[in-house]
Amino acid sequence: MTFRSAPLVVLILVVVSFSTQAEITKVQFEQISRLCQPSDSDEGWRGIEWEIDLWAARERAAREGKPVFLWEMDGHPLGCT
């Protein structure tokens, strides 16, 4: 298990331990909420300058000598089909 996956494991354990109770306390909610928030150093995909126009992305990739990463989905964006 990597250090990055440790918060996820903690979150799962917290949720499982709370699942037997009818409701959670305010302190428990705040703990879970903190675990779900991304850290400042964990910007990941949000730090990339994404293009939403495929043609503009193609032109930019050609100009910068980089490949195009295409994320494409079919169907409803929320998975409701």
Contacts in CASP RR format, 6 or more apart in sequence:
PFRMAT RR
TARGET T0000
AUTHOR 0000-0000-0000
METHOD contacts of the structure
MODEL  1
MTFRSAPLVVLILVVVSFSTQAEITKVQFEQISRLCQPSDSDEGWRGIEW
EIDLWAARERAAREGKPVFLWEMDGHPLGCT
1 9 0 8 1.000
4 42 0 8 1.000
7 35 0 8 1.000
10 35 0 8 1.000
11 32 0 8 1.000
11 35 0 8 1.000
11 36 0 8 1.000
14 28 0 8 1.000
14 31 0 8 1.000
14 32 0 8 1.000
14 35 0 8 1.000
15 32 0 8 1.000
18 24 0 8 1.000
18 28 0 8 1.000
18 32 0 8 1.000
24 32 0 8 1.000
51 57 0 8 1.000
51 60 0 8 1.000
54 68 0 8 1.000
54 70 0 8 1.000
57 68 0 8 1.000
58 68 0 8 1.000
60 66 0 8 1.000
61 67 0 8 1.000
61 68 0 8 1.000
75 81 0 8 1.000
END
